[in-house]
Amino acid sequence: MHQFDDAISITVAIIIVVTVAFVQEYRSEKSLEELGKLVPPECHCIRDGHQVHMLARELVPGDTVCLSVGERVPADLRLFEASDLSVDESSLTGETTPSSKSTSHQPAASNGDISSRSNIAFMGTLVRYGKAKGIVIGTGEDSEFGEIFKMMQAEESPKTPLQKSMDLLGKQLSLYSFCIIGVIMLVGWLQGKSLLDMFTIGVSLAVAAIPEGLPIVVTVTLALGVMRMAQKRAIVKKLPIVETLGCCNVICSDKTGTLTKNEMTVTQIFTSDGIHAKVTGVGYNGMGEVLLEGDVIHGFSCPSISKIVEVGCVCNDSLIRNHNLLGRPTEGALIALAMKMGLEGVQQEYVRLEEHPFSSEQKWMAVRCVHRTQQDKTPVYFLKGAYEQVIRFCSSYHSRGHTLPLNQQQRELYTQQISYMGSSGLRVLAFASGPSMGNLTFLGLVGIIDPPKEGVKEAVATLIESGVAIKMITGDSQETAMSIASRLGLYSKGSQCLSGEEVDHLDLQQLSMLVPRISVFYRASPRHKLKIVKSLQNLGAVVAMTGDGVNDAVALKAADIGVAMGQTGTDVCKEAADMILVDDDFQTIMSAIEEGKGIYNNIRNFVCFQLSTSIAALTLISLATLMNFPNPLNAMQILWINIIMDGPPAQSLGVEPVDKDVIRKPPRNVKDSIITRSLILKVLVSAVVIVCGTLFVFWRELQDNMITPRDTTMTFTCFVFFDMFNALSSRSQTRMVHEMGLCSNRTFCYAVLASIMGQLLVIYFPPLQNVFQTEGLSIFDLLFLVSLTSSVCIVAEVIKKVERLKGSEKRPPSDSSLHV
């Protein structure tokens, strides 16, 4: 039919939609490559009796691998030689504390618990201290790491609520449009009009009425949202996920590395003579202070505290280099404490003569040493460990520079202090020193915690207030999990918690019944996380899952929104996620939710505008055909209206700035259609005003019963101006035009100006006059049309005002059922 312009625009629309779909599918295949990045490229292996340095991918089951501090394990190994070996499995199990490994035989774990297999080193985990040798029992996909990866690949990514809404809307509009166009063509043909003319009008109407612009506007709106999110330090990998965040009503968060820093930190010191000091700052660095009743303690200004710090620093095998810890996290926390007091150099002042290394059975470590300047004097023992063990070696306690005999009253005081610290989720270490192991002086206690990240508590409070439930899922013990949850405001007295083992014993249906009341899941594995996400989805919840370790990848893929940590997150985890938080800031999720709600509103505004224009165009032609009028618009004019309807003015509605109050509104119900009763009312009212106004102009111009270019030009220009004013009122469904500001969305202003300039060219530029069959109008004609067409905007503003008044009269109470 030689409609080249429209043929090109429709083709471009299809190409964009198909390309976006292809790119999204392609990214899932990259997961396999990402897995390889976590696996070390090199390792130490024994071949032909010699130790060789080789690529990890060349390992085969049966090879012997040597491990040392700081190395990543290149494959699943069964250990046959281990010397004080501890492996950081936090990326696999979520446990903060490194796992001790031995060569002793293990009974088969009944619940598939990775952390209980202490004679196996798993691929991709990190050797924290010690050394070992092991035989390769699994490589690549056949390792524990690979199992998780296969589970992740088997998990289908669900369709987002927006995709579902748009699919349904597109189908419905297309079906209704085809029916109406079919009726128009049939009636026109029965009235004796040319079949080709009716077919041309039918095709033009189909192009105008069927919203092929919808996927483009949705894509553009989401892409702009993604760019805004990138500025807020969140990388969104799937466009529709930004919108999904707007109806997210449950966030399942991993504890280690997401809510907490995954760094041990000393927070409290309690000396043997009853001094209680607080310690600020987090991480393996000297940032922070030791405070005693508000005063900063530095160096040896308070001997009772300094003695504890000295023992913690000297009786220590770990090292902090450039904020990185080499050794045990607990020992790292003690060195960081010494750095805060300026005592980290104490370690070099002593010569170590003998060492009793720490073991998980004896739960203490001791060193016998002598000061470099006093090597002729009696050596001194420094001891640290669990209180129950340390106190057995003590016969006295230190009190303000004196040594006093240890009595029952003092023991009770220390026990009381330990239970107080324990209830705060602190790991308690005791310290002592003296001339011999059976005759030590007790010095005091320190409390160590894996601290919550800064700003997380505030973000949690805001999210809960806006109707988003937050559930913490961790591999940690019940006490630690409950303590951190309480600190973050996630766990209060009425809350309940559930262990991974209990999750195993419940079927999906039973878990779905329980899950609304549970705020903390402890001792949970990737399998449990997946089951928890599924049980929440059973209840109709839109679930966001945050995580950083490989163990989270499967649940991230299954959740409606998978959120990975950018700094601490593993590559597989990032690949499985839909969104990555660049600076690991939990608060960014809040910005994302705000953005998601704003984007949905913008898309709804566009749908409102497009529907009212579609319905008006269809109704106008339908009425003219049924009433046996000449067609008020020709095919080229209908296509021009389509370009405006799907083009810049419509698309500029998608970049409307996000309303600041949107975060306070509860999450949108995922079952709610994008088309609500209120939206349909506005669409119909706008369409009626446009049709009546345009038909009035057409009838007024047709007084001589002869259709002339002037008649169609007036009708055509009237419809286009109606469109412009309709777009202006469609910028928001709740706020008035004067509240938003006429120029707050500059893109919209430029788009409307461009459309008006285009319309004036169509009317006054001779070559376009021939194409569109138009003629020039006088200034009075244009003024008449502007005053008439502004009525659609005025009517829409009145409806908003009435809805607002009704809303303030019956303000509903906040809906607690949103806390799924």
C-alpha positions in Angstrom: 0.0 0.0 0.0 3.2 2.2 -0.2 2.8 3.3 3.5 6.6 3.2 3.8 6.9 5.4 6.9 4.6 3.3 9.0 6.0 0.1 7.7 9.4 1.2 8.9 8.2 2.4 12.3 6.3 -0.9 12.9 9.4 -2.9 11.9 11.7 -0.9 14.2 9.3 -1.6 17.1 9.3 -5.3 16.5 13.1 -5.4 16.2 13.6 -3.5 19.5 11.2 -5.9 21.4 12.8 -9.0 19.9 16.4 -7.7 20.6 15.6 -7.0 24.3 14.1 -10.5 24.7 17.2 -12.1 23.0 19.7 -10.2 25.2 17.9 -11.2 28.4 17.9 -14.9 27.4 21.6 -14.7 26.4 22.8 -13.5 29.8 21.7 -16.8 31.5 24.2 -18.7 29.3 27.0 -16.5 30.7 26.6 -18.1 34.2 28.8 -21.1 33.1 31.7 -18.8 32.2 31.3 -16.8 35.4 31.7 -20.0 37.4 35.2 -20.5 36.0 36.3 -17.1 37.3 35.8 -18.2 41.0 38.0 -21.3 40.5 41.7 -20.5 40.8 43.6 -20.9 37.6 46.7 -22.4 39.3 47.4 -24.8 42.1 50.2 -27.0 43.6 49.9 -30.6 42.7 52.1 -33.7 43.3 52.8 -35.6 40.1 55.5 -38.3 39.7 56.6 -37.7 43.3 57.3 -34.0 42.6 55.4 -30.9 43.6 54.4 -29.0 40.4 52.7 -25.7 39.8 49.9 -26.2 37.3 46.5 -25.0 36.0 43.6 -26.0 38.1 41.6 -27.1 35.1 44.2 -29.9 34.4 43.4 -31.6 37.7 41.7 -35.0 37.6 40.1 -37.1 40.4 43.0 -38.9 42.2 45.5 -36.1 42.0 47.2 -35.0 45.2 46.9 -31.2 45.9 48.9 -29.2 48.4 47.1 -26.3 50.2 48.6 -23.4 52.1 47.4 -20.1 53.7 45.6 -17.7 51.3 45.0 -20.2 48.5 41.6 -21.0 47.0 40.8 -24.7 47.0 41.0 -25.8 43.3 38.7 -28.8 43.5 36.8 -30.9 46.1 39.5 -32.6 48.1 39.4 -35.4 50.7 42.1 -34.5 53.2 44.7 -37.0 54.3 47.1 -34.6 55.9 46.1 -31.4 57.8 48.0 -29.2 60.1 45.9 -26.7 62.0 43.8 -26.1 58.8 40.9 -23.7 58.8 39.0 -22.9 55.6 36.7 -19.9 55.0 33.6 -21.4 53.6 31.4 -18.2 54.0 30.9 -18.0 50.2 29.5 -21.6 50.3 27.7 -21.9 53.7 27.3 -18.3 54.9 29.1 -19.1 58.1 31.4 -16.2 59.3 33.7 -18.4 61.3 36.3 -20.4 59.3 35.6 -24.1 59.4 38.3 -26.3 61.1 39.4 -29.3 58.9 40.9 -32.6 60.0 41.6 -36.0 58.4 39.4 -38.0 60.7 36.6 -40.2 59.3 33.2 -38.5 59.2 29.8 -40.2 59.5 27.6 -39.5 56.5 25.6 -36.2 57.1 21.9 -37.1 57.1 20.7 -33.6 56.1 23.4 -32.9 53.5 25.0 -30.3 55.7 28.2 -29.1 54.1 29.6 -27.5 57.3 29.6 -30.9 59.1 32.0 -32.5 56.5 35.3 -31.5 58.2 37.5 -33.9 56.2 36.7 -32.3 52.9 37.9 -29.0 51.4 35.4 -27.6 48.9 36.3 -26.1 45.6 36.3 -22.2 45.6 36.7 -21.9 49.4 39.7 -20.0 50.9 42.4 -21.4 53.2 42.6 -19.0 56.1 45.4 -20.7 58.1 47.3 -23.9 58.3 48.3 -26.3 55.5 47.1 -29.6 54.1 47.2 -32.2 51.4 44.2 -33.8 49.8 43.1 -36.2 47.0 40.9 -34.7 44.3 37.4 -36.2 44.5 35.4 -33.8 42.4 36.2 -31.2 39.7 34.1 -28.6 37.8 30.4 -29.5 37.7 31.0 -32.7 39.8 32.1 -30.6 42.8 29.8 -29.2 45.5 30.3 -25.8 43.8 29.1 -27.3 40.5 26.1 -28.9 42.2 24.9 -25.5 43.3 25.5 -24.2 39.8 23.4 -27.0 38.2 20.6 -26.3 40.7 20.8 -22.6 39.6 20.6 -23.5 35.9 17.6 -25.7 36.5 15.7 -22.9 38.1 13.4 -20.9 35.7 13.3 -17.1 36.1 9.7 -16.1 36.7 7.9 -13.5 34.5 7.7 -10.1 36.1 4.3 -8.6 37.1 4.8 -5.8 34.5 5.4 -8.3 31.7 2.3 -10.2 32.6 0.2 -7.0 32.8 1.5 -5.8 29.4 0.9 -9.2 27.8 -2.7 -9.3 28.9 -3.3 -5.6 28.0 -1.8 -6.0 24.5 -3.9 -9.1 23.8 -7.1 -7.5 25.0 -6.6 -4.3 23.1 -5.7 -6.1 19.9 -8.7 -8.4 20.2 -11.2 -5.6 20.8 -9.6 -3.4 18.1 -9.8 -6.2 15.5 -13.4 -6.8 16.3 -14.3 -3.1 16.0 -12.3 -2.6 12.8 -13.9 -5.7 11.3 -17.4 -4.3 12.0 -16.4 -0.8 10.6 -15.1 -2.4 7.4 -18.2 -4.6 7.0 -20.7 -1.8 7.6 -18.7 0.5 5.2 -18.7 -2.1 2.5 -22.4 -2.8 3.0 -23.0 1.0 2.6 -21.4 0.7 -0.9 -18.0 2.3 -0.1 -15.0 1.0 -2.0 -13.6 -2.1 -0.4 -9.9 -0.9 -0.9 -10.8 2.4 0.8 -12.3 0.6 3.7 -9.3 -1.8 3.9 -6.9 1.2 3.9 -8.9 2.8 6.7 -9.0 -0.6 8.5 -5.2 -1.0 8.3 -4.6 2.6 9.5 -7.0 2.1 12.4 -5.4 -1.2 13.3 -2.0 0.6 13.4 -3.4 3.5 15.4 -5.5 1.4 17.8 -3.2 -1.6 18.5 -0.5 -0.3 21.0 2.7 -1.3 19.2 4.2 1.7 21.1 3.5 0.0 24.4 6.5 -2.3 24.6 8.8 0.5 23.3 7.5 3.0 25.9 7.8 0.3 28.6 11.4 -0.5 27.5 12.4 3.1 27.3 10.8 3.9 30.6 12.5 1.0 32.3 15.9 1.7 30.6 15.8 5.3 31.9 15.0 3.9 35.3 18.0 1.6 35.0 20.2 4.6 34.2 18.9 6.5 37.2 19.5 3.4 39.4 23.1 3.2 38.1 23.7 6.7 39.4 22.4 5.5 42.8 25.0 2.7 42.7 22.7 -0.2 41.7 23.2 -2.1 38.5 20.0 -3.6 37.1 20.6 -6.5 34.7 17.0 -7.1 33.6 14.8 -4.1 32.7 11.5 -5.2 34.2 13.1 -5.9 37.6 13.1 -2.2 38.4 9.3 -2.1 38.2 9.0 -5.5 40.1 10.7 -3.8 43.1 7.7 -1.5 43.3 5.4 -4.4 44.2 8.0 -6.3 46.2 6.5 -7.0 49.7 9.0 -9.4 51.2 12.8 -9.2 51.2 14.7 -12.3 52.2 18.1 -11.2 53.2 21.3 -13.2 53.8 23.0 -12.1 57.1 26.7 -12.5 56.4 28.0 -9.8 54.2 24.6 -8.3 53.4 23.3 -7.1 56.8 26.6 -7.5 58.5 30.2 -6.7 57.4 31.6 -10.3 57.6 34.4 -8.9 59.8 34.9 -9.7 63.5 35.1 -6.5 65.7 35.7 -6.0 69.4 32.8 -3.9 70.8 33.2 -4.2 74.6 36.0 -4.7 77.2 35.3 -5.7 80.8 38.4 -5.7 83.1 38.9 -8.0 86.1 38.4 -5.0 88.4 35.0 -4.1 86.9 35.9 -1.4 84.4 33.5 -1.5 81.4 34.8 0.2 78.2 33.1 0.5 74.8 35.0 0.2 71.4 33.9 2.0 68.3 34.8 1.4 64.6 34.5 -1.7 62.5 36.7 -3.8 60.3 40.4 -4.8 60.3 41.8 -1.3 60.7 42.7 1.3 63.4 39.6 3.4 62.7 37.8 3.8 66.0 38.4 4.5 69.7 38.3 2.8 73.1 35.9 4.9 75.3 35.7 4.8 79.1 32.8 6.9 80.4 33.2 9.2 77.3 37.0 9.5 77.6 39.3 8.1 74.9 41.8 5.5 76.2 45.1 5.4 74.4 48.4 3.6 75.0 48.9 2.6 78.7 46.7 5.4 80.1 44.5 2.8 81.7 46.6 -0.2 82.8 43.7 -2.6 83.4 42.5 -2.2 79.7 46.1 -2.0 78.3 47.1 -5.4 79.9 44.1 -7.1 78.2 45.0 -5.5 74.8 48.7 -6.5 75.3 47.9 -10.2 75.9 45.5 -10.2 72.9 48.2 -8.7 70.7 51.1 -10.9 71.8 49.2 -14.2 72.1 48.3 -14.0 68.4 49.3 -15.6 65.2 47.5 -13.4 62.7 48.5 -10.3 60.8 46.7 -7.3 59.3 48.3 -6.0 56.1 46.6 -3.1 54.1 43.3 -3.7 55.8 43.4 -7.3 54.8 43.5 -10.1 57.5 45.9 -13.0 57.2 44.8 -15.5 59.9 41.9 -16.0 62.2 39.1 -13.4 62.2 38.9 -13.4 66.1 42.6 -12.7 66.3 42.3 -10.0 63.6 39.7 -8.3 65.8 42.2 -8.2 68.7 45.0 -6.7 66.5 42.5 -4.1 65.3 41.7 -3.3 68.9 45.5 -2.9 69.6 45.7 -0.6 66.6 42.9 1.6 67.9 44.9 2.1 71.2 48.3 2.5 69.4 49.6 -0.7 70.9 50.1 -2.9 67.8 53.9 -2.6 68.2 53.8 -4.5 71.5 53.9 -7.8 69.5 57.5 -7.0 68.3 58.6 -6.2 71.9 58.4 -9.8 73.0 60.4 -12.9 72.0 58.3 -16.0 71.9 59.9 -19.0 73.6 57.1 -21.6 73.6 53.5 -21.8 72.1 50.5 -23.9 73.0 48.4 -23.5 69.8 44.7 -23.0 69.9 42.5 -26.1 69.2 38.8 -26.4 69.1 38.9 -29.1 71.8 40.9 -27.2 74.4 39.5 -23.7 73.4 42.6 -21.7 74.6 45.9 -20.6 73.3 49.0 -19.7 75.3 52.5 -18.3 74.6 55.6 -18.2 76.9 57.7 -15.2 76.1 60.1 -12.6 77.4 60.5 -8.9 76.8 63.3 -8.1 74.4 64.9 -5.6 76.9 64.6 -8.0 79.9 65.7 -11.4 78.5 67.5 -12.3 81.8 64.2 -12.1 83.7 61.6 -14.9 84.3 59.5 -15.5 81.2 55.8 -14.7 81.4 52.8 -16.7 80.1 50.0 -14.9 78.1 46.8 -16.9 77.7 43.5 -16.2 75.8 40.5 -18.4 75.2 37.0 -19.4 76.4 36.3 -18.1 80.0 35.6 -21.6 81.4 39.0 -22.8 80.3 41.0 -19.7 81.1 39.6 -19.3 84.7 40.9 -22.9 85.5 44.5 -21.6 85.2 43.9 -18.5 87.4 44.5 -18.2 91.1 44.3 -14.3 91.3 42.9 -11.3 89.5 44.2 -7.9 88.6 42.7 -4.9 90.4 44.0 -1.4 90.0 47.7 -2.4 89.8 47.5 -5.0 92.5 47.1 -8.8 92.4 44.3 -10.1 94.7 43.2 -13.7 95.4 40.4 -14.9 93.1 37.2 -15.5 95.2 33.8 -16.9 94.5 32.2 -13.4 94.4 34.5 -12.3 91.6 33.8 -15.5 89.6 30.1 -14.9 89.9 30.6 -11.3 88.7 32.5 -12.5 85.6 29.9 -15.2 84.9 27.1 -12.6 85.1 29.0 -10.3 82.7 29.5 -13.2 80.2 25.8 -14.0 80.1 25.1 -10.2 79.6 27.5 -10.1 76.7 26.2 -13.4 75.3 22.6 -12.1 75.2 23.9 -9.2 73.0 25.2 -11.8 70.5 28.8 -11.2 71.5 31.5 -13.9 71.3 33.3 -13.6 74.7 37.1 -14.2 75.1 38.9 -14.2 78.4 42.6 -13.1 79.1 45.2 -14.0 81.7 48.9 -13.7 82.3 51.4 -14.9 84.9 54.7 -16.7 85.7 53.4 -20.3 85.3 50.3 -21.9 83.8 48.8 -23.0 87.1 49.3 -19.6 88.7 47.9 -17.0 86.3 46.3 -13.6 87.1 42.9 -13.1 85.4 42.8 -9.8 83.4 39.3 -9.5 82.0 37.0 -10.2 79.0 36.3 -8.8 75.5 33.1 -9.1 73.5 33.5 -9.6 69.7 30.7 -9.3 67.1 30.3 -9.5 63.3 28.7 -6.0 63.2 25.7 -4.8 61.2 26.5 -2.5 58.4 26.0 1.2 58.9 22.6 2.6 57.7 21.0 -0.9 57.5 18.9 -0.4 60.6 17.4 2.8 59.2 16.8 1.2 55.8 15.1 -1.8 57.5 12.8 0.6 59.5 11.8 2.6 56.5 11.0 -0.6 54.4 9.0 -2.2 57.2 7.1 1.1 57.6 6.2 1.1 53.9 4.7 -2.4 54.2 7.7 -4.5 53.1 8.4 -7.6 55.4 12.0 -8.5 55.9 13.2 -12.0 56.7 16.8 -12.8 57.7 18.2 -16.1 56.5 21.6 -17.2 57.8 23.8 -20.2 58.4 24.7 -18.8 61.8 23.6 -20.1 65.2 20.3 -19.1 66.8 21.7 -16.8 69.4 23.9 -14.8 66.9 21.1 -14.7 64.4 18.5 -13.4 66.9 21.0 -10.9 68.3 21.8 -9.3 64.9 18.1 -9.4 64.0 17.2 -7.6 67.3 19.9 -4.9 66.6 18.5 -4.3 63.2 14.9 -4.1 64.4 13.9 -7.3 62.6 13.3 -9.4 65.7 11.1 -8.3 68.6 9.6 -10.3 71.5 6.6 -11.6 69.6 8.6 -12.8 66.6 9.5 -16.4 65.9 12.5 -18.1 64.4 13.0 -21.4 62.6 16.0 -23.6 62.0 17.1 -25.1 58.6 16.4 -28.6 60.1 12.8 -27.6 61.0 12.4 -26.2 57.5 13.5 -29.7 56.2 10.8 -31.4 58.2 8.0 -29.2 56.9 6.4 -29.6 53.5 5.9 -26.6 51.3 2.3 -26.2 52.3 3.1 -26.3 56.1 6.0 -23.9 55.6 3.7 -21.5 53.7 1.3 -21.5 56.8 4.2 -20.7 59.2 6.4 -18.3 57.1 4.4 -15.1 57.7 5.2 -15.2 61.4 8.9 -16.1 61.1 11.4 -13.2 60.9 14.6 -15.2 61.4 15.8 -18.5 59.8 19.0 -19.8 61.3 21.3 -22.7 60.3 19.9 -22.5 56.8 21.6 -23.9 53.6 20.9 -23.0 49.9 18.3 -25.7 49.8 16.4 -24.1 52.7 16.7 -20.6 51.2 15.1 -21.9 48.0 12.3 -23.6 49.9 11.6 -20.4 51.9 11.4 -18.3 48.7 9.0 -20.9 47.1 6.8 -21.0 50.2 6.5 -17.1 50.2 5.7 -17.2 46.5 3.0 -19.7 47.2 1.3 -17.0 49.3 1.4 -14.7 46.4 4.3 -12.6 47.7 6.7 -10.8 45.4 10.0 -11.9 46.9 13.4 -10.1 46.7 16.4 -12.2 47.9 19.7 -10.5 48.7 23.0 -12.4 49.0 26.7 -12.5 48.3 27.9 -16.1 48.4 27.7 -18.9 45.9 25.2 -20.5 48.4 22.7 -17.8 47.5 22.8 -18.1 43.7 20.0 -20.7 43.4 17.6 -18.7 45.6 18.5 -15.5 43.8 17.5 -17.1 40.5 14.2 -18.4 41.9 13.2 -15.2 43.7 11.2 -12.5 41.8 14.1 -10.2 42.4 17.7 -11.5 43.0 19.9 -8.8 44.6 23.7 -9.5 44.7 26.4 -7.6 46.6 28.9 -5.9 44.2 32.0 -5.9 46.5 31.7 -9.1 48.5 29.5 -11.0 46.0 30.9 -13.9 44.2 30.8 -14.0 40.3 28.2 -16.8 40.1 26.0 -15.0 42.5 26.2 -11.7 40.5 25.4 -13.6 37.3 22.3 -15.3 38.9 21.0 -12.0 40.3 18.7 -9.4 38.6 20.3 -6.5 40.4 23.8 -5.8 41.8 24.4 -3.3 44.7 27.7 -1.8 43.7 28.7 -0.6 47.2 26.9 -3.4 49.0 24.5 -0.8 50.6 21.2 -2.3 51.8 19.8 1.3 51.6 20.1 1.2 47.8 17.2 -1.4 47.8 15.0 1.3 49.2 15.9 3.7 46.3 15.2 0.9 43.9 11.8 0.3 45.4 11.0 4.0 45.1 12.2 4.0 41.5 10.1 0.9 40.7 6.9 2.5 42.0 7.6 5.7 40.1 8.2 3.8 36.8 5.0 1.8 37.2 3.1 5.1 37.6 4.7 6.5 34.5 3.8 3.5 32.5 0.2 3.7 33.7 0.1 7.4 32.7 1.2 6.4 29.2 -1.4 3.6 29.1 -4.1 6.1 30.2 -3.1 8.5 27.4 -2.8 5.8 24.7 -6.1 4.1 25.6 -8.1 7.3 25.5 -6.6 8.3 22.1 -7.1 4.7 20.7 -10.7 4.6 21.9 -11.4 8.1 20.6 -9.9 7.3 17.1 -11.9 4.1 16.8 -15.1 5.6 18.1 -14.8 8.6 15.8 -14.4 6.5 12.7 -17.0 4.0 13.9 -19.7 6.7 14.5 -19.0 8.4 11.2 -19.3 5.0 9.3 -22.4 3.9 11.2 -24.1 7.4 10.7 -23.1 7.2 7.0 -21.0 10.4 7.3 -18.0 10.8 5.0 -14.8 9.7 6.9 -13.7 12.7 9.1 -10.0 11.5 8.8 -8.2 10.0 5.9 -5.7 7.2 6.2 -2.5 9.4 6.3 -4.1 11.6 9.0 -4.8 8.5 11.1 -1.2 7.4 10.7 0.0 10.9 11.7 -2.1 10.7 14.8 -0.6 7.2 15.5 3.0 8.7 15.3 2.0 11.3 17.9 0.2 8.7 20.0 3.1 6.3 20.0 5.9 8.9 19.5 7.7 11.6 21.5 4.8 13.1 23.5 3.7 9.6 24.6 7.2 8.4 25.3 8.1 11.6 27.3 5.4 10.5 29.8 7.8 7.7 30.7 10.5 10.1 31.9 8.2 12.0 34.4 10.3 12.6 37.6 9.5 10.2 40.5 7.2 11.6 43.1 9.0 12.0 46.4 6.0 10.6 48.4 5.9 7.3 46.5 8.1 5.3 49.0 5.5 5.8 51.7 2.8 4.1 49.7 2.4 0.4 50.3 3.6 -2.1 47.7 1.2 -2.6 44.8 -0.7 -5.9 44.8 0.8 -8.1 42.1 -2.7 -9.3 41.2 -3.9 -5.8 40.4 -4.2 -5.1 36.7 -2.5 -2.0 35.3 -6.0 -0.9 34.3 -8.0 0.0 37.4 -11.6 1.2 37.6 -10.4 4.7 38.2 -8.2 4.6 35.1 -11.0 3.3 33.0 -13.2 6.1 34.1 -10.6 8.7 33.2 -9.9 7.0 29.8 -13.6 6.9 28.9 -14.3 10.5 30.0 -11.3 11.8 28.0 -12.3 9.7 25.0 -15.9 11.0 25.2 -14.7 14.6 25.4 -12.3 14.1 22.4 -15.0 12.4 20.3 -17.7 14.9 21.1 -15.4 17.8 20.5 -14.1 16.5 17.2 -17.5 15.4 15.9 -18.8 18.9 16.8 -16.1 20.5 14.7 -16.7 18.1 11.8 -20.4 18.7 11.9 -19.9 22.5 12.1 -17.6 22.5 9.1 -19.9 20.1 7.1 -22.9 22.5 7.0 -22.7 22.7 3.2 -22.9 18.8 3.0 -19.8 18.9 0.8 -16.5 17.4 2.3 -13.6 19.7 1.5 -9.9 19.8 2.6 -10.8 22.5 5.1 -13.3 20.2 6.8 -10.8 17.4 7.3 -8.0 19.8 8.3 -10.1 21.4 11.1 -11.2 17.9 12.3 -7.7 16.5 12.1 -6.1 19.5 13.8 -8.8 19.4 16.5 -8.0 15.7 17.2 -4.2 16.4 17.4 -4.7 19.4 19.8 -7.0 17.2 21.9 -4.2 14.7 22.0 -1.7 17.3 23.3 -4.0 18.5 26.2 -4.8 14.9 27.0 -1.1 14.1 27.3 -0.7 17.1 29.6 -3.3 15.9 32.1 -2.0 12.3 31.8 1.4 13.2 33.3 0.0 12.1 36.7 -3.1 10.2 37.9 -3.2 12.0 41.2 -1.3 15.3 41.0 -2.7 18.5 39.3 -0.8 20.1 36.4 0.1 23.2 38.4 1.5 21.0 41.3 3.8 19.2 39.0 5.0 22.4 37.3 4.5 22.9 33.6 8.2 22.5 32.8 9.3 20.0 35.5 9.5 17.4 32.7 11.5 19.2 30.0 11.4 16.2 27.6 7.6 16.4 27.6 7.7 20.2 26.8 10.1 19.6 23.8 8.0 16.6 22.6 4.7 18.6 22.6 6.4 21.6 20.9 7.9 19.3 18.2 4.4 17.8 17.7 2.7 21.2 17.3 5.5 22.4 14.9 5.0 19.1 12.9 1.2 19.7 12.8 1.7 23.3 11.6 4.0 22.0 8.9 1.3 19.5 7.8 -1.2 22.3 7.6 0.9 25.1 6.0 3.8 23.4 4.1 2.6 22.8 0.5 4.4 19.4 -0.2 2.8 18.0 3.1 -0.5 19.6 2.3 -0.6 17.4 -0.8 0.3 14.2 1.2 -2.2 14.8 4.0 -4.9 16.6 1.9 -4.9 19.7 4.1 -5.2 23.4 3.7 -4.1 26.5 5.7 -6.2 27.7 8.7 -6.6 31.2 10.0 -5.3 32.3 13.4 -8.9 32.5 14.6 -9.5 28.9 13.6 -6.4 27.9 15.7 -7.5 29.9 18.7 -11.0 28.4 18.5 -9.5 24.9 18.4 -7.1 25.6 21.3 -10.0 26.9 23.5 -12.2 23.9 22.6 -9.5 21.2 23.0 -8.3 22.4 26.4 -11.6 21.1 27.8 -10.2 17.6 28.0 -7.5 18.8 30.4 -9.9 20.8 32.5 -12.3 17.8 32.8 -9.4 15.5 33.8 -8.2 18.0 36.5 -11.7 18.2 38.0 -11.8 14.3 38.2 -8.5 14.3 40.1 -9.8 17.0 42.5 -13.0 15.0 43.2 -11.0 11.7 43.8 -8.7 13.6 46.2 -11.6 14.9 48.2 -13.2 11.5 48.4 -9.8 9.9 49.4 -9.3 12.4 52.3 -12.9 11.7 53.6 -12.4 7.9 53.9 -8.7 7.6 54.6 -8.2 3.9 55.1 -6.2 2.5 58.1 -2.7 1.1 57.2 -3.0 -2.5 56.0 -1.1 -4.8 58.3 -1.8 -7.8 56.0 1.0 -6.5 53.7 3.5 -8.0 56.2 3.2 -11.4 54.6 
